[in-house]
Structure formats: C-alpha cells, structure tokens
Amino acid sequence: MTTTNLTNATAEKIPADRVIDTVLEKLIGNVQKIIVVALAALLILVVILSTVHLGSLIVEEVSKPPRWLIPVEGLLEIFGYFLLVLIGVELLETLKAYLRKDVIHVRVVLEVALIAMARKVIIEEPNTVPGITLFGIAALILALGVAFYFERQAKRESSHS
C-alpha cells in the first residue's frame, strides 16, 4: 500500500466534524499564542517605562530639599510605584509560564494578588478610607493568604506522592 493510499484510508476513517474541530483548535491555539506574545511585548515595554519612571521619581524625591531625606509621603509614593512595577514583573512571569506550558500557575496569580493588596495597604491613607473598606481589604488579604497556604500544601503533597 502506498503513502497516498494510507492517507486516503486514514482520512476516510476520521469524521469530517472531528477534522474541523482539530483545525479550529489549532487555529485558536495559534491565535492565543500570538495574543500572549503581543501582550508580553507590550507588558515588557510598560515595565521598562515604569522602571524608568520609578527611577526618575526617586531622583526627584532625593533632590528635593532637604536633600537625601525623603518625606513619608514621598516614600509611600515610591513604595507604591515600586510594588506596581513588581506586579508588572510578576505578570510577565505569568505570561512566560503560560507560553511555556499553556497553563496559568495559581501560585503566581496569588502572588500578584497579594502584592497588589500590599500596594493598596501601603498607599491608602487609613484616615480617609471608611472602616468597612479597611475590613474588606483585611478580609481579601486573609483569603489570599489562606489560598496561598493551601496551594503550597497541595504542591508539597503532590511532590511527596
């Protein structure tokens, strides 16, 4: 039997619906990869520009009188911006993991969420935020911490098995 006959015999056994599904899955997978690569490129640009902006913010705060002493408001702004850049770096890690394995890692998403909540806590002025909002932020941080703990426990148990 020749290669052409084998191909024809194989094609006859596979239903047309299944072939269309396979082609659509490949097309969607390729489009997803292109979109993720584009997002990664844009995120890289944003992280680089944000890092440059953070550097200029630090230089600006340090050069204000009194020199080399940054007031608390300036520190809060710098730390908030620093955490924002760190969130961008963690998002890059998420995209990198997705490109490698087509899987979004729960641990990385939880880390990004925890960093975002830490940033929120740092930049918020407790006197200007309603108490219920502060309790909500505390509940979110607690929930994220518990989720992170259980994710780590599940990882340890799967590695011991």
C-alpha positions in Angstrom: 0.0 0.0 0.0 1.4 3.4 -0.9 1.6 6.5 1.2 -1.3 8.1 -0.8 -3.5 5.0 -0.2 -2.7 5.1 3.6 -3.5 8.8 3.7 -6.8 8.3 1.9 -7.6 5.3 4.2 -6.9 7.4 7.3 -8.9 10.3 6.0 -11.9 8.1 5.4 -11.8 6.8 9.0 -11.8 10.3 10.6 -15.2 12.0 10.6 -15.3 15.5 9.0 -16.6 17.1 12.2 -13.5 15.9 14.1 -11.2 17.2 11.4 -12.9 20.6 11.6 -12.7 20.6 15.4 -9.0 19.8 15.2 -8.3 22.6 12.7 -10.3 25.1 14.8 -8.5 24.1 18.0 -5.1 24.6 16.2 -6.2 27.9 14.8 -7.5 29.1 18.2 -4.3 27.9 19.9 -2.1 29.8 17.4 -4.2 33.0 17.8 -3.9 32.7 21.6 -0.1 32.3 21.3 0.1 35.4 19.1 -2.0 37.4 21.5 0.0 36.3 24.5 3.3 37.2 22.8 1.8 40.6 21.9 0.7 41.1 25.5 4.1 40.1 26.7 5.8 42.5 24.4 3.5 45.3 25.5 4.0 44.4 29.2 7.7 44.4 28.8 7.5 47.9 27.3 5.3 49.1 30.2 7.6 47.5 32.8 10.7 49.2 31.3 8.9 52.6 31.1 7.6 52.2 34.6 11.0 51.3 35.9 12.5 54.4 34.3 9.7 56.5 35.8 10.3 55.0 39.2 14.0 55.9 38.9 13.1 59.5 37.9 10.7 59.6 40.8 13.4 58.5 43.3 15.8 61.1 41.9 13.2 63.8 42.1 12.4 62.9 45.7 16.0 62.7 46.8 16.9 66.0 45.1 14.1 68.0 46.9 15.2 69.9 50.0 16.3 68.6 52.4 18.5 66.6 50.1 18.8 62.8 50.6 15.9 62.8 53.0 12.6 61.6 51.5 9.4 62.6 53.4 6.9 60.0 54.3 4.5 61.0 51.5 7.3 60.6 49.0 8.3 57.2 50.5 4.7 56.0 50.2 4.5 57.1 46.6 7.9 55.4 45.8 6.9 52.1 47.6 3.5 52.1 45.9 5.1 52.6 42.5 7.8 50.0 43.3 5.1 47.5 44.0 3.3 48.4 40.9 6.5 47.6 38.8 6.8 44.4 40.8 3.3 43.4 39.8 4.2 44.0 36.2 7.2 41.7 36.6 5.1 39.0 38.2 2.6 39.4 35.3 5.5 38.8 32.9 6.3 35.6 34.9 2.7 34.5 34.5 2.8 35.1 30.7 6.1 33.3 30.4 4.7 30.3 32.2 1.6 30.3 30.0 3.8 30.4 26.9 5.9 27.5 28.1 3.2 25.2 29.3 -0.2 26.6 28.3 -1.1 26.8 32.0 -1.6 29.7 34.3 0.1 28.9 37.6 -2.2 29.6 40.6 0.8 30.4 42.8 1.9 33.3 40.5 -1.6 34.7 40.3 -2.0 34.6 44.1 1.4 36.3 44.5 0.4 39.1 42.1 -2.9 39.5 44.1 -1.0 39.6 47.4 1.4 42.2 46.0 -1.5 44.3 44.7 -3.2 44.2 48.1 0.1 45.1 49.9 0.4 48.0 47.5 -3.2 49.1 48.3 -2.4 48.9 52.0 0.7 51.0 51.6 -0.7 53.8 49.5 -4.1 54.1 51.3 -4.5 56.7 54.0 -6.3 54.9 56.8 -7.9 58.2 57.9 -9.6 58.8 54.6 -10.9 55.3 54.0 -14.1 54.1 55.6 -13.7 51.3 58.2 -15.8 48.8 56.2 -13.3 49.2 53.3 -10.4 48.5 55.6 -12.2 45.4 56.9 -12.8 44.4 53.2 -9.1 44.8 52.4 -8.2 42.8 55.5 -10.6 40.0 54.5 -9.2 39.9 51.0 -5.6 39.6 52.3 -6.7 36.9 54.7 -8.5 35.0 51.9 -5.5 35.3 49.6 -3.1 34.2 52.4 -5.3 31.1 53.1 -5.5 30.3 49.4 -1.7 30.7 49.1 -1.2 28.4 52.1 -3.4 25.7 50.7 -1.9 26.0 47.3 1.6 25.4 48.8 0.3 22.5 50.9 -1.2 20.9 47.8 2.1 21.3 46.0 4.0 19.7 48.9 1.6 16.8 49.0 1.8 16.2 45.2 5.6 16.3 45.3 5.7 13.7 48.2 3.4 11.3 46.3 
